Amino acid sequence: MDIPKPPEVELFTKKETFKGVELETLYRQARTPVDPEAGLDLSKLGGMASTAHGFCAAFNQRTYVTDDGLICEQDVPVKMRDGVTIYTDIFRPKDQTNIPVLVSWSMYGKRPGDGMSEWQVMGVVPGTVSTMAKFESPDPGYWCHKGYAIANVDPRGVGHSEGDINMFGTQDSQDGYDFIEWLATRWWCNGKVGMSGNSCVAMTQLRIAAQCPPHLTCIAPWEATTDIYRQSLYEGGIPALTFNEFIVASMTGPSLIDDQVAMGRRYPLMNEYWEDKIPDLSKIRIPTYLCASWSHFHLAGSIYSFRKIKSTKKWLRVHREQEWPDMYNPDNIADLTRFFDRYLKEIHNGWEMTPKVRLEVMDAYDCDYQTNRPEKEFPLKRTQYTRYYLNAEDKSLNTEPVPYEAKASYDPENEELNFDITFNEDVEITGYSFLRLFVEADGHDDMDLFITLKKLDEDGNWLPTYILNEPHPGPWGKMRVSHRELDPKLSTKFQPVQAHRSEQKLSPGEIVQCDIEIVPTSRIWHKGQTFRVEIAGRYIREGWFEPLSWETDNKGKHIIHTGGQYESFIQLPIVPPKYSTKGGYAYR
């Protein structure tokens, strides 16, 4: 599939050092801040500005009382360790001192409400979020009335803040450290600082927390990509730059922005630049409340964060819904309030009794089999990793290895291969899967593989799950075959992780083994329903609002080899019931 490249932009080069290695980095001019008094139609700006997410309000240093009686200190200057000044808006309850503060740190603009008559995010009922809230962030219209201050920050280079925008790198993290330590000394603050928000606002939390600022007391990163190369720009090794172009083009500020899209084309393999954007999660030892969606591209990073953070006080909640309606759900807000009250106000409210892991086990459409099922860990210790073997002759999945060789082919542009097994009992799949394929490219030297795990009813009809009331394709995996080499330090028995250090092109007739990571899931298959592995050369999804696309490199035919010496299989995390009887009763 040919993906149109974005309009050419002027690039500026720098020499920067990452992990002791000097590299040439690429920057572009950030979008010029817009004067809201000019009457400009935001829809003509494109990118996130069309919904004001990247909107830059006019510089206006003042302190005022909001309509609901809060104090707002607007465009407060804060100096970083290298002398660069950034600006923040601070909302706090009137006539209260000795209060904690929650920080929203992201590059999307700290006053989107100034650019819209009504502030709304998709999937959230109008009026739910006040115009004081930063995009994907805690709402002062709620938290300040609960005895918290909220600091909405324009980091380095964003809005009217000085310097160049640094996207998720060490510079941005160090700035976050400096800001938190400044904030904790404010006369009204009790010295305890937390961070909250989802998506980008969650990603920055993990990176700043890994810097260990002394006054950062706890964080709540809900939905966070941790490895921007592996989980976003080059998932599986397949370029996916259009969404990031959408993000980079939306960034508004006075100077330059670290251009991850241009860097993706300059450095298409893993190097020190990309490694600099991966937080050292082992350094995070403060209370952490993580959240993930089975249906969203932040899934892999969110669950990986829970596994690798070293804090003994960490919690994970995983759900089916999209990140925004989940974040502003009143039950979830109340849950988050208990977490922050415990660690920022030292209220002994029983939070410690919250299960370490809570899982939504999906079923079909918007029906979930279980909600907030308590668990002690993830992956689950009682998981039974089970292999089902592909047979290309009849497109089946089998409980035993297939003794004879077979092969099947498909056109990667418009066809796919399906391998099925019908379960004769209820089966729960919860955790990490991976697919081992023996593949051959007929007529080319590379292949892009897109894997989806699906559920079919007793009549063979697809049973999707819903996110924002749209059908979701299912758990996914991707691989560019030339990137098939695995990283032995990162890979486990249940999760193969690609190294992305070199390209290994295919020779004519060459058959190679590929171990393809599938993102975690949790779902029930009832007796008589079919489990399907779908293999294609493209991601099969129509009409989704996020501009996700992949620059595939497919020509000719893809050939899948199975059986005999080509033991292609999928390994599934089968989770048995916690309790069952001979009569067939099962409690999960």
GURO-30320 format. One record per residue (C-alpha): z, y, x. Coordinates in steps of 0.2 Angstrom, whole numbers, padded with zeros to 4 digits, always signed. Example, Ala and Ser with C-alpha at 12.3 -4.5 7.8 and 13.67 -1.06 7.14 Angstrom:
<atoms>
+0039-0022+0062;+0036-0005+0068;
</atoms>
This chain:
<atoms>
+0000+0000+0000;-0005+0017+0007;+0009+0030+0006;+0004+0048+0007;+0012+0057+0021;+0021+0073+0018;+0013+0089+0022;+0013+0093+0040;+0028+0103+0046;+0031+0112+0062;+0043+0102+0073;+0054+0109+0087;+0060+0098+0101;+0077+0097+0109;+0085+0087+0123;+0100+0079+0117;+0112+0065+0124;+0117+0050+0113;+0129+0037+0121;+0125+0043+0138;+0106+0043+0136;+0095+0058+0135;+0082+0058+0121;+0070+0071+0115;+0074+0075+0097;+0064+0083+0083;+0070+0097+0071;+0061+0106+0058;+0065+0123+0049;+0077+0121+0035;+0071+0128+0018;+0075+0146+0017;+0090+0150+0006;+0085+0157-0011;+0093+0172-0019;+0098+0167-0037;+0096+0185-0043;+0077+0184-0039;+0074+0174-0055;+0065+0160-0045;+0060+0144-0055;+0070+0131-0046;+0058+0117-0053;+0044+0124-0041;+0055+0121-0026;+0053+0102-0026;+0065+0090-0019;+0083+0091-0024;+0082+0110-0027;+0073+0106-0043;+0090+0101-0050;+0100+0113-0039;+0107+0100-0028;+0100+0108-0012;+0103+0126-0020;+0110+0139-0009;+0120+0152-0019;+0121+0170-0013;+0134+0174+0001;+0148+0182-0008;+0165+0183+0001;+0178+0185-0013;+0194+0178-0021;+0194+0177-0040;+0202+0168-0055;+0191+0156-0064;+0189+0155-0083;+0202+0141-0083;+0215+0150-0072;+0211+0143-0055;+0210+0153-0039;+0194+0152-0030;+0192+0158-0012;+0174+0159-0009;+0164+0159+0007;+0179+0157+0018;+0174+0157+0037;+0180+0142+0048;+0176+0142+0067;+0172+0125+0075;+0177+0121+0093;+0161+0127+0100;+0162+0144+0091;+0150+0140+0077;+0156+0147+0060;+0154+0137+0044;+0159+0142+0026;+0169+0134+0012;+0174+0137-0006;+0192+0133-0010;+0198+0130-0027;+0217+0128-0030;+0229+0130-0044;+0237+0147-0047;+0255+0150-0041;+0256+0133-0033;+0260+0129-0015;+0264+0113-0005;+0249+0105-0012;+0237+0092-0005;+0218+0096-0004;+0202+0085-0006;+0187+0089+0004;+0169+0087-0001;+0158+0087+0015;+0139+0086+0012;+0123+0095+0016;+0118+0098-0003;+0125+0115-0006;+0143+0120-0011;+0139+0130-0027;+0125+0121-0037;+0133+0127-0053;+0128+0145-0048;+0109+0139-0050;+0111+0131-0067;+0117+0136-0084;+0124+0119-0086;+0129+0107-0072;+0124+0089-0076;+0120+0073-0067;+0110+0058-0073;+0119+0046-0084;+0134+0058-0086;+0136+0066-0103;+0134+0085-0103;+0150+0095-0101;+0159+0081-0092;+0157+0090-0075;+0161+0108-0073;+0150+0120-0064;+0163+0122-0050;+0159+0104-0044;+0149+0101-0029;+0135+0087-0032;+0143+0070-0031;+0160+0077-0028;+0177+0079-0035;+0178+0092-0049;+0190+0106-0047;+0190+0107-0066;+0200+0091-0066;+0209+0090-0049;+0216+0107-0048;+0224+0105-0065;+0232+0089-0057;+0240+0099-0043;+0226+0097-0029;+0215+0110-0020;+0197+0106-0018;+0187+0112-0003;+0168+0112-0005;+0160+0114+0012;+0143+0119+0018;+0143+0110+0035;+0135+0117+0051;+0117+0124+0047;+0119+0122+0028;+0118+0137+0016;+0125+0152+0026;+0134+0142+0039;+0129+0144+0057;+0120+0132+0068;+0107+0118+0065;+0110+0104+0052;+0115+0088+0060;+0112+0073+0048;+0126+0060+0049;+0128+0061+0068;+0143+0064+0080;+0141+0083+0079;+0144+0083+0060;+0159+0071+0062;+0167+0082+0075;+0165+0097+0064;+0173+0088+0050;+0188+0084+0061;+0189+0103+0066;+0188+0108+0048;+0202+0096+0042;+0214+0101+0055;+0211+0120+0050;+0213+0116+0032;+0229+0107+0034;+0237+0123+0041;+0234+0134+0026;+0249+0142+0019;+0248+0133+0002;+0244+0116+0009;+0257+0102+0011;+0248+0096+0027;+0239+0081+0019;+0221+0081+0017;+0210+0068+0008;+0191+0066+0006;+0182+0060-0010;+0164+0059-0017;+0150+0047-0018;+0133+0044-0009;+0131+0057+0005;+0148+0063+0002;+0155+0046+0005;+0144+0043+0020;+0151+0058+0029;+0169+0053+0025;+0167+0037+0035;+0160+0046+0050;+0173+0059+0050;+0187+0047+0047;+0181+0037+0062;+0185+0053+0072;+0203+0051+0067;+0209+0069+0063;+0228+0068+0062;+0230+0077+0045;+0217+0066+0036;+0228+0055+0026;+0217+0045+0015;+0198+0043+0009;+0189+0037-0006;+0171+0034+0000;+0162+0028-0016;+0144+0021-0012;+0141+0024+0007;+0126+0019+0018;+0134+0015+0035;+0118+0011+0046;+0105+0024+0041;+0091+0014+0051;+0095-0003+0045;+0100+0001+0027;+0088+0016+0023;+0074+0021+0034;+0069+0004+0041;+0077-0009+0029;+0071-0025+0036;+0060-0016+0048;+0049-0009+0035;+0047+0010+0035;+0054+0018+0020;+0053+0037+0024;+0048+0045+0008;+0066+0045+0000;+0072+0053+0016;+0058+0066+0017;+0064+0070-0001;+0081+0073+0006;+0076+0082+0022;+0064+0094+0013;+0079+0099+0001;+0091+0104+0015;+0093+0123+0014;+0100+0134+0028;+0096+0148+0041;+0090+0137+0055;+0084+0120+0059;+0088+0102+0053;+0089+0086+0062;+0072+0078+0055;+0076+0060+0053;+0059+0057+0045;+0050+0063+0061;+0062+0054+0072;+0059+0038+0062;+0040+0040+0067;+0045+0044+0085;+0057+0031+0087;+0053+0016+0075;+0065+0004+0084;+0084+0005+0086;+0090+0016+0100;+0104+0027+0104;+0099+0041+0092;+0101+0029+0077;+0117+0021+0085;+0125+0038+0085;+0123+0039+0066;+0133+0022+0064;+0152+0026+0062;+0164+0015+0072;+0173+0008+0056;+0186-0001+0067;+0194+0016+0071;+0198+0019+0052;+0216+0015+0049;+0221+0026+0035;+0222+0021+0016;+0204+0019+0010;+0198+0016-0008;+0180+0010-0007;+0167+0007-0021;+0150-0001-0022;+0137-0005-0035;+0128-0021-0036;+0112-0012-0041;+0111+0002-0029;+0104+0005-0011;+0122+0010-0004;+0128-0008-0008;+0126-0015+0009;+0135-0001+0018;+0149+0000+0006;+0154-0018+0007;+0151-0019+0026;+0163-0004+0027;+0177-0014+0018;+0174-0029+0029;+0175-0019+0045;+0188-0005+0042;+0204-0009+0051;+0216-0001+0039;+0229-0013+0031;+0228-0002+0016;+0211-0004+0009;+0204-0007-0008;+0186-0012-0014;+0179-0010-0032;+0162-0017-0036;+0152-0014-0052;+0135-0015-0060;+0132+0003-0065;+0124+0018-0056;+0135+0028-0045;+0136+0044-0055;+0142+0038-0072;+0154+0026-0063;+0161+0041-0053;+0164+0052-0068;+0170+0038-0080;+0188+0043-0086;+0196+0027-0082;+0189+0027-0064;+0195+0045-0062;+0212+0040-0068;+0212+0025-0056;+0207+0037-0041;+0221+0049-0046;+0234+0035-0044;+0227+0032-0027;+0228+0050-0021;+0244+0053-0029;+0252+0039-0019;+0246+0045-0002;+0244+0063-0004;+0259+0067-0015;+0269+0052-0010;+0272+0047-0028;+0278+0029-0029;+0267+0025-0044;+0264+0006-0040;+0247+0009-0033;+0250-0005-0019;+0250-0018-0033;+0231-0014-0036;+0221-0030-0032;+0213-0027-0014;+0196-0032-0022;+0190-0030-0040;+0173-0037-0045;+0162-0035-0060;+0153-0052-0062;+0137-0048-0070;+0128-0058-0084;+0113-0051-0092;+0107-0033-0097;+0123-0022-0099;+0134-0037-0103;+0146-0042-0089;+0154-0059-0088;+0170-0052-0081;+0176-0034-0077;+0188-0029-0062;+0191-0047-0058;+0205-0047-0045;+0202-0055-0028;+0211-0054-0012;+0196-0053+0000;+0177-0051+0002;+0168-0063+0005;+0179-0074-0005;+0188-0088+0004;+0184-0101-0009;+0165-0098-0007;+0155-0114-0005;+0139-0109+0005;+0126-0121-0003;+0108-0123+0003;+0093-0125-0009;+0077-0131-0001;+0060-0124-0005;+0045-0135-0010;+0029-0126-0009;+0020-0141-0018;+0028-0138-0035;+0037-0121-0032;+0054-0129-0034;+0071-0127-0026;+0080-0143-0022;+0098-0148-0018;+0091-0160-0003;+0079-0156+0011;+0061-0159+0007;+0055-0173+0018;+0036-0169+0018;+0027-0153+0023;+0018-0142+0011;+0012-0124+0010;+0008-0111-0003;-0001-0094-0001;-0002-0077-0010;-0010-0061-0009;+0003-0048-0004;-0005-0034-0013;-0004-0041-0031;+0003-0059-0031;+0020-0067-0028;+0027-0084-0026;+0042-0090-0036;+0053-0105-0032;+0065-0111-0046;+0079-0122-0050;+0087-0125-0067;+0106-0127-0066;+0114-0141-0076;+0131-0132-0077;+0138-0115-0076;+0136-0107-0058;+0143-0092-0051;+0135-0083-0036;+0146-0070-0028;+0144-0064-0010;+0130-0064+0003;+0114-0075+0002;+0101-0077+0015;+0083-0085+0015;+0076-0095+0029;+0057-0095+0028;+0043-0102+0039;+0029-0090+0037;+0011-0088+0043;-0001-0073+0042;-0019-0077+0038;-0030-0063+0044;-0017-0051+0051;-0003-0050+0065;+0011-0045+0054;+0019-0048+0036;+0031-0038+0025;+0042-0049+0014;+0051-0043-0001;+0063-0055-0008;+0071-0054-0026;+0084-0066-0034;+0081-0067-0052;+0089-0076-0068;+0079-0083-0082;+0084-0089-0099;+0082-0107-0106;+0064-0102-0111;+0059-0095-0094;+0061-0077-0099;+0068-0065-0086;+0086-0059-0089;+0088-0042-0079;+0104-0033-0077;+0104-0014-0082;+0108+0001-0072;+0106+0018-0081;+0099+0007-0096;+0084+0002-0085;+0081-0016-0079;+0085-0019-0061;+0075-0032-0051;+0090-0041-0044;+0098-0044-0027;+0085-0040-0013;+0080-0043+0004;+0066-0036+0015;+0059-0041+0032;+0044-0035+0043;+0041-0052+0052;+0038-0043+0069;+0056-0037+0067;+0063-0055+0064;+0073-0056+0080;+0092-0056+0075;+0107-0047+0083;+0119-0061+0088;+0133-0049+0089;+0131-0043+0071;+0125-0059+0063;+0137-0072+0055;+0134-0089+0046;+0132-0080+0030;+0123-0064+0035;+0109-0063+0047;+0106-0045+0054;+0090-0040+0063;+0091-0032+0080;+0076-0020+0078;+0074-0019+0097;+0057-0025+0099;+0041-0030+0090;+0035-0048+0090;+0018-0049+0082;+0010-0065+0076;-0004-0074+0084;-0018-0082+0073;-0011-0098+0066;+0007-0095+0072;+0021-0101+0061;+0038-0093+0064;+0055-0094+0057;+0062-0079+0048;+0081-0077+0042;+0081-0064+0029;+0097-0056+0023;+0100-0054+0005;+0112-0040-0001;+0128-0046-0009;+0129-0049-0028;+0141-0057-0041;+0133-0065-0056;+0135-0080-0068;+0121-0092-0072;+0125-0102-0088;+0120-0120-0090;+0102-0122-0094;+0097-0105-0085;+0085-0104-0070;+0088-0097-0053;+0072-0090-0045;+0068-0084-0028;+0053-0072-0029;+0043-0069-0013;+0031-0054-0013;+0022-0042-0001;+0029-0027-0011;+0045-0021-0020;+0042-0024-0038;+0049-0011-0049;+0042+0002-0060;+0047+0019-0066;+0063+0022-0056;+0068+0040-0054;+0072+0039-0036;+0057+0041-0024;+0058+0025-0016;+0043+0018-0007;+0038+0007+0008;+0024+0009+0021;+0019-0009+0021;+0008-0018+0034;+0000-0032+0024;-0018-0039+0025;-0026-0056+0021;-0015-0069+0014;+0004-0074+0017;+0007-0092+0019;+0024-0100+0016;+0028-0117+0024;+0041-0129+0018;+0048-0146+0020;+0048-0158+0036;+0049-0148+0051;+0048-0132+0041;+0064-0132+0032;+0064-0117+0022;+0079-0114+0011;+0090-0101+0003;+0109-0102+0006;+0119-0096-0009;+0137-0091-0010;+0143-0103-0024;+0160-0098-0031;+0169-0112-0040;+0181-0108-0054;+0199-0104-0049;+0205-0117-0062;+0195-0131-0071;+0199-0147-0081;+0190-0163-0083;+0187-0158-0101;+0175-0144-0095;+0187-0129-0097;+0185-0117-0082;+0194-0101-0078;+0185-0089-0066;
</atoms>
